[in-house]
Amino acid sequence: MAVTTNTAIKTNSAINANKKRGLLHELVTNRILFLMLFPTIAFFLINSYTPMVGIYYAFVQFDFNSSLFNSPFVGLQNFEFLWKSGKLVQLTLNTLGYNAAFILLGNVLAIFLAILVSELQGKWFKKITQSVLFLPYFISFVILSVIVYNMFNYERGFLNTVLKGLGAQPVDIYSKPGAWIFLIIIFYLWKHLGYSMVIYLAAITGISDEYYEAAKIDGANIFQRIWNITIPMLKTTFVVLLLFALGSIMKGQFELFYQMIGNNGLLYDTTDILDTYVFRSLKVTFDVGLATAAGVYQSIFGFVLIMTVNWIIRKINSEYALF
């Protein structure tokens, strides 16, 4: 009994001694691991945390003849102006609406394509199909804007050239805001579906063949195997990708919108998102405070949204939650 007590005392003393050594001892003991971690820490400090000082711009009327902290402090005036301008609700709805379509349609169609490609039998045909579907992802948004312009240009675009050849009247797509809701979604999916498909295809490849062999023995056809094995096995991948996508749901796709729409004010009602509004506030009006206020609102809204969705998923099934 005395030996056990002495052992317990020595163990507790050793634990307390390690606690007292603290961070310095940990740094010395695991110095190689911390050195490997240093580039990542430096990256986030320089690119993510240091720029957060700029949040102060949202609460000042920035004076270009002065410095940041010498500019007049206006409190929530920039946020108030953003709200009263009537733009905030419209920008939020546009940003959420487009990103919801990108996320939901993108993931559903990517799963569909991944299943189709996985069921292809020819090895070379399968590889060529993957390459063709993945290729648009490497096309820059500048090239995409050129493709769109040459398709829908009023005078010499492909669409109007065909219409004129058929004896129909040309259509000025660049003056029809409603049409661009569908065009933006279509071109986004065309560009990104291949990349998402590869992720789901990798997940399908990781599913054990034993499940499919057992299903075949039980007499399940290809559609039953897909519905009862493949799709349930992709649920975890889908939820993780959904949560990651929701984390940036308020950021939009600035390059896509700006390159396709540019400064066409006729289309702003249906195509203007928070990112393009912030960019124009800096480029056209040089209103740093208003642009920063919109950016802060964007970040806070996105943070609250991802925390809420993650909390709901954790309540339903904690295994699928990010944290």
C-alpha positions as semicolon CSV with decimal commas, in nm:
position;residue;x (nm);y (nm);z (nm)
1;M;0,000;0,000;0,000
2;A;0,286;0,235;0,090
3;V;0,467;0,151;-0,235
4;T;0,154;0,233;-0,436
5;T;0,115;0,564;-0,255
6;N;0,480;0,657;-0,316
7;T;0,446;0,569;-0,685
8;A;0,134;0,785;-0,716
9;I;0,312;1,077;-0,544
10;K;0,611;1,046;-0,778
11;T;0,381;1,033;-1,082
12;N;0,193;1,344;-0,970
13;S;0,520;1,522;-0,902
14;A;0,644;1,437;-1,252
15;I;0,321;1,567;-1,407
16;N;0,340;1,890;-1,207
17;A;0,706;1,932;-1,306
18;N;0,617;1,894;-1,674
19;K;0,337;2,150;-1,636
20;K;0,576;2,399;-1,476
21;R;0,823;2,362;-1,763
22;G;0,553;2,508;-1,985
23;L;0,578;2,632;-2,341
24;L;0,955;2,681;-2,347
25;H;1,019;2,317;-2,263
26;E;0,767;2,211;-2,529
27;L;0,938;2,430;-2,790
28;V;1,279;2,285;-2,710
29;T;1,162;1,924;-2,697
30;N;0,966;1,939;-3,023
31;R;1,170;2,208;-3,199
32;I;1,180;2,018;-3,531
33;L;0,801;1,989;-3,541
34;F;0,758;2,358;-3,457
35;L;1,009;2,453;-3,728
36;M;0,803;2,256;-3,978
37;L;0,491;2,436;-3,856
38;F;0,649;2,782;-3,871
39;P;0,589;2,853;-4,247
40;T;0,217;2,784;-4,203
41;I;0,195;3,004;-3,892
42;A;0,386;3,283;-4,070
43;F;0,158;3,256;-4,374
44;F;-0,160;3,298;-4,171
45;L;-0,012;3,574;-3,954
46;I;0,095;3,776;-4,258
47;N;-0,201;3,710;-4,487
48;S;-0,493;3,651;-4,251
49;Y;-0,439;3,809;-3,909
50;T;-0,226;4,118;-3,976
51;P;-0,472;4,254;-4,239
52;M;-0,750;4,235;-3,979
53;V;-0,625;4,572;-3,852
54;G;-0,788;4,712;-4,165
55;I;-1,132;4,641;-4,014
56;Y;-1,091;4,982;-3,852
57;Y;-1,151;5,136;-4,197
58;A;-1,519;5,043;-4,158
59;F;-1,555;5,286;-3,869
60;V;-1,379;5,590;-4,014
61;Q;-1,425;5,835;-4,298
62;F;-1,092;5,763;-4,460
63;D;-0,892;6,066;-4,565
64;F;-0,632;5,998;-4,836
65;N;-0,429;6,294;-4,710
66;S;-0,397;6,132;-4,369
67;S;-0,327;5,791;-4,218
68;L;-0,571;5,524;-4,107
69;F;-0,581;5,615;-3,738
70;N;-0,584;5,989;-3,804
71;S;-0,901;5,972;-4,016
72;P;-1,228;6,096;-3,859
73;F;-1,403;5,825;-3,656
74;V;-1,769;5,788;-3,765
75;G;-1,875;5,479;-3,571
76;L;-2,144;5,276;-3,750
77;Q;-2,218;5,547;-4,005
78;N;-2,079;5,343;-4,296
79;F;-2,297;5,045;-4,201
80;E;-2,598;5,275;-4,164
81;F;-2,542;5,423;-4,510
82;L;-2,502;5,074;-4,657
83;W;-2,836;4,972;-4,506
84;K;-3,026;5,288;-4,602
85;S;-2,897;5,276;-4,959
86;G;-3,120;4,972;-5,013
87;K;-2,831;4,778;-5,163
88;L;-2,752;4,552;-4,869
89;V;-3,060;4,326;-4,893
90;Q;-3,034;4,295;-5,270
91;L;-2,660;4,219;-5,259
92;T;-2,710;3,962;-4,984
93;L;-2,993;3,785;-5,167
94;N;-2,798;3,781;-5,494
95;T;-2,485;3,647;-5,326
96;L;-2,671;3,379;-5,130
97;G;-2,893;3,283;-5,423
98;Y;-2,611;3,232;-5,670
99;N;-2,390;3,047;-5,423
100;A;-2,678;2,823;-5,314
101;A;-2,733;2,729;-5,680
102;F;-2,359;2,676;-5,732
103;I;-2,330;2,453;-5,426
104;L;-2,645;2,243;-5,463
105;L;-2,649;2,201;-5,842
106;G;-2,271;2,167;-5,851
107;N;-2,258;1,884;-5,598
108;V;-2,563;1,698;-5,730
109;L;-2,443;1,710;-6,092
110;A;-2,087;1,624;-5,986
111;I;-2,214;1,311;-5,806
112;F;-2,419;1,220;-6,113
113;L;-2,121;1,259;-6,347
114;A;-1,886;1,076;-6,110
115;I;-2,122;0,778;-6,097
116;L;-2,157;0,776;-6,477
117;V;-1,780;0,789;-6,529
118;S;-1,717;0,521;-6,265
119;E;-1,953;0,285;-6,447
120;L;-1,778;0,326;-6,783
121;Q;-1,609;0,005;-6,894
122;G;-1,354;0,115;-7,153
123;K;-1,029;0,218;-6,982
124;W;-0,914;0,469;-7,245
125;F;-1,262;0,608;-7,302
126;K;-1,295;0,655;-6,928
127;K;-0,968;0,850;-6,908
128;I;-1,056;1,067;-7,208
129;T;-1,398;1,146;-7,059
130;Q;-1,240;1,252;-6,730
131;S;-0,989;1,475;-6,910
132;V;-1,256;1,640;-7,127
133;L;-1,478;1,713;-6,826
134;F;-1,183;1,839;-6,619
135;L;-1,034;2,061;-6,892
136;P;-1,269;2,365;-6,849
137;Y;-1,145;2,408;-6,491
138;F;-0,808;2,524;-6,626
139;I;-0,962;2,789;-6,852
140;S;-0,913;3,134;-6,701
141;F;-1,208;3,364;-6,636
142;V;-1,064;3,610;-6,887
143;I;-1,083;3,347;-7,161
144;L;-1,431;3,256;-7,038
145;S;-1,543;3,618;-7,077
146;V;-1,411;3,616;-7,436
147;I;-1,606;3,298;-7,509
148;V;-1,924;3,447;-7,362
149;Y;-1,880;3,773;-7,552
150;N;-1,827;3,596;-7,884
151;M;-2,136;3,385;-7,822
152;F;-2,376;3,665;-7,726
153;N;-2,244;3,978;-7,893
154;Y;-2,535;4,159;-8,057
155;E;-2,371;4,230;-8,390
156;R;-2,131;3,941;-8,455
157;G;-2,204;3,688;-8,180
158;F;-2,260;3,321;-8,260
159;L;-2,618;3,320;-8,127
160;N;-2,733;3,622;-8,328
161;T;-2,548;3,504;-8,639
162;V;-2,747;3,179;-8,626
163;L;-3,072;3,368;-8,562
164;K;-3,010;3,600;-8,855
165;G;-2,931;3,301;-9,075
166;L;-3,266;3,149;-8,980
167;G;-3,445;3,476;-9,059
168;A;-3,519;3,561;-8,692
169;Q;-3,454;3,886;-8,510
170;P;-3,128;3,913;-8,313
171;V;-3,146;3,922;-7,934
172;D;-2,954;4,170;-7,719
173;I;-2,864;3,943;-7,429
174;Y;-2,656;4,216;-7,265
175;S;-2,972;4,419;-7,199
176;K;-3,174;4,135;-7,045
177;P;-3,090;4,099;-6,670
178;G;-3,309;3,792;-6,623
179;A;-3,121;3,585;-6,879
180;W;-2,792;3,625;-6,695
181;I;-2,919;3,445;-6,386
182;F;-2,919;3,123;-6,589
183;L;-2,612;3,205;-6,798
184;I;-2,391;3,269;-6,495
185;I;-2,501;2,944;-6,330
186;I;-2,456;2,745;-6,653
187;F;-2,105;2,875;-6,719
188;Y;-2,002;2,829;-6,356
189;L;-2,114;2,466;-6,365
190;W;-1,943;2,412;-6,700
191;K;-1,616;2,537;-6,555
192;H;-1,622;2,369;-6,213
193;L;-1,813;2,042;-6,258
194;G;-1,506;1,850;-6,372
195;Y;-1,308;1,943;-6,062
196;S;-1,591;1,845;-5,824
197;M;-1,649;1,525;-6,020
198;V;-1,287;1,416;-5,966
199;I;-1,331;1,449;-5,587
200;Y;-1,643;1,232;-5,585
201;L;-1,483;0,989;-5,830
202;A;-1,194;0,943;-5,589
203;A;-1,444;0,872;-5,310
204;I;-1,621;0,614;-5,529
205;T;-1,289;0,449;-5,608
206;G;-1,231;0,408;-5,235
207;I;-1,549;0,204;-5,188
208;S;-1,466;-0,164;-5,141
209;D;-1,560;-0,395;-5,432
210;E;-1,690;-0,645;-5,178
211;Y;-2,008;-0,441;-5,133
212;Y;-2,082;-0,451;-5,505
213;E;-1,997;-0,821;-5,535
214;A;-2,231;-0,905;-5,247
215;A;-2,506;-0,695;-5,406
216;K;-2,461;-0,875;-5,740
217;I;-2,489;-1,212;-5,565
218;D;-2,815;-1,092;-5,407
219;G;-2,943;-1,005;-5,755
220;A;-2,921;-0,623;-5,735
221;N;-2,908;-0,447;-6,071
222;I;-2,684;-0,150;-6,149
223;F;-2,942;0,110;-6,040
224;Q;-3,003;-0,068;-5,709
225;R;-2,628;-0,087;-5,644
226;I;-2,588;0,284;-5,711
227;W;-2,885;0,382;-5,495
228;N;-2,811;0,151;-5,201
229;I;-2,429;0,147;-5,198
230;T;-2,264;0,429;-5,396
231;I;-2,485;0,721;-5,296
232;P;-2,493;0,638;-4,920
233;M;-2,115;0,596;-4,926
234;L;-2,078;0,945;-5,074
235;K;-2,282;1,108;-4,798
236;T;-1,979;1,194;-4,582
237;T;-1,791;1,350;-4,875
238;F;-2,099;1,551;-4,972
239;V;-2,150;1,689;-4,621
240;V;-1,783;1,786;-4,578
241;L;-1,772;1,961;-4,916
242;L;-2,103;2,131;-4,835
243;L;-1,967;2,270;-4,508
244;F;-1,647;2,390;-4,674
245;A;-1,851;2,560;-4,946
246;L;-2,081;2,725;-4,691
247;G;-1,776;2,878;-4,527
248;S;-1,730;3,099;-4,832
249;I;-2,093;3,131;-4,937
250;M;-2,083;3,509;-4,887
251;K;-1,768;3,556;-5,092
252;G;-1,928;3,479;-5,427
253;Q;-1,722;3,424;-5,741
254;F;-1,580;3,769;-5,811
255;E;-1,377;3,672;-6,119
256;L;-1,677;3,502;-6,278
257;F;-1,917;3,793;-6,225
258;Y;-1,672;4,069;-6,304
259;Q;-1,536;3,911;-6,621
260;M;-1,878;3,815;-6,756
261;I;-2,070;4,130;-6,657
262;G;-1,800;4,395;-6,627
263;N;-1,942;4,745;-6,574
264;N;-2,275;4,685;-6,747
265;G;-2,511;4,874;-6,515
266;L;-2,818;4,729;-6,690
267;L;-2,743;4,390;-6,535
268;Y;-2,662;4,496;-6,179
269;D;-3,008;4,418;-6,040
270;T;-2,967;4,045;-6,098
271;T;-2,589;4,002;-6,114
272;D;-2,441;4,237;-5,855
273;I;-2,296;4,058;-5,551
274;L;-2,108;4,181;-5,245
275;D;-1,766;4,124;-5,397
276;T;-1,835;4,326;-5,712
277;Y;-2,000;4,602;-5,506
278;V;-1,694;4,630;-5,281
279;F;-1,466;4,639;-5,584
280;R;-1,667;4,917;-5,749
281;S;-1,679;5,114;-5,424
282;L;-1,299;5,119;-5,424
283;K;-1,247;5,162;-5,798
284;V;-1,519;5,415;-5,884
285;T;-1,611;5,607;-5,568
286;F;-1,287;5,546;-5,371
287;D;-1,503;5,500;-5,060
288;V;-1,271;5,285;-4,847
289;G;-1,493;5,300;-4,538
290;L;-1,807;5,184;-4,718
291;A;-1,621;4,905;-4,898
292;T;-1,469;4,783;-4,572
293;A;-1,807;4,796;-4,398
294;A;-1,952;4,575;-4,672
295;G;-1,658;4,337;-4,635
296;V;-1,698;4,318;-4,256
297;Y;-2,071;4,248;-4,293
298;Q;-1,987;3,979;-4,548
299;S;-1,741;3,808;-4,314
300;I;-1,964;3,821;-4,006
301;F;-2,267;3,692;-4,197
302;G;-2,063;3,404;-4,341
303;F;-1,917;3,317;-3,999
304;V;-2,260;3,306;-3,834
305;L;-2,398;3,096;-4,120
306;I;-2,124;2,832;-4,110
307;M;-2,144;2,808;-3,729
308;T;-2,522;2,767;-3,745
309;V;-2,513;2,500;-4,015
310;N;-2,232;2,312;-3,840
311;W;-2,431;2,320;-3,513
312;I;-2,739;2,180;-3,688
313;I;-2,537;1,903;-3,853
314;R;-2,367;1,819;-3,522
315;K;-2,711;1,781;-3,361
316;I;-2,824;1,550;-3,640
317;N;-2,504;1,348;-3,671
318;S;-2,188;1,460;-3,492
319;E;-1,966;1,248;-3,719
320;Y;-2,038;1,477;-4,015
321;A;-1,966;1,805;-3,835
322;L;-1,641;1,993;-3,898
323;F;-1,587;2,067;-3,529
